[in-house]
Amino acid sequence: MTPQQYVHDKAAASGSSFYYAFRFLPPARRKAITAFYAFCREVDDVVDEAHDPGVAATKLAWWHQEVKSSFAGKPSHPVMRALMPHAPDYGIEAQQLHAVIEGCEMDLQQTRYLDFPSLQRYCHLVAGIVGEVAANIFGRTQPQTLQYAHRLGLAMQLTNIIRDVGEDARRGRIYLPVNELQRFDVKAHELLKREAPWGYSDRFTALMRFQAERAHRLYDEALALLPGEDRRAQRPGLMMAHIYRTLLREIEAADFQVLHQRISLTPLRKVWIAMRTNWQAR
């Protein structure tokens, strides 16, 4: 299997909204973003699939070394062999890849966040940096587009957190800030329940509505920051924004029933949203 086929299969297997947006890019940019996304999936899977935190930490340390070796001209993993030819063309830097790995390392070291600023640091590493690299690959000409990309990455990561509250809790992680749990009088043990009636309550709904309203504000702020000069090039990011925001609205419509299930959009709906966004941004 070639490195290119490996990263394509990795991206396609994820079923992510990102994959649907990539398909509208020109071939060279599509190959670059697919390889970068496969890198993000590889390091994220280390944490999600490892049962032993020590083993996961060792694997992430290996990835740090692989990034160093790759930028020294000696990539060994198929993901890095697929990604490195595109690094000079799209300004992909070693420090950006190290930052993504550091974000995954935080999942091994920290399972609670005291307040939103603490959570923002995590989101910056696992989503803001990803948005920055993606914006450069899509085609960025204006400095302000990076602000848009970081704000959009934060909004999308918060959407992920809202969607995955129950799934993350079953892994022992609660990303909702502790001071906000306290504000709405929601107890951690309520989120960790694994059987009916789970942890649903008016208090939980109010907490989740607060999270959703913040995410919506961030989507609005991100879209307002995108310069008109880069809007056409950034269509894949806009596709992802519309897919994720539609998902957020679905979660709201389901009254935030996210503790016992993972609410998602069908592949057909994602394709339709991507196609509609592509047409509107022309």
ABEGO torsion letter per residue (X at the ends): XBAAAAAAAAAAAAGBAAAAAAAABBAAAAAAAAAAAAAAAAAAAAAAABABAAAAAAAAAAAAAAAAAAAAGBBABAAAAAAAAAAAAAGBBAAAAAAAAAAAAAAAABABBABAAAAAAAAAAAAAAAAAAAAAAAGBABAAAAAAAAAAAAAAAAAAAAAAAAAAAAAGBBABBAAAAAAAGBBAAAAABABOAEABBAAAAAAAAAAAAAAAAAAAAAAAABBAAAAAAAAAAAAAAAAAAAAAAAAAAAGGBAAABBBBBBAAAAAAAAAAAAAAAX
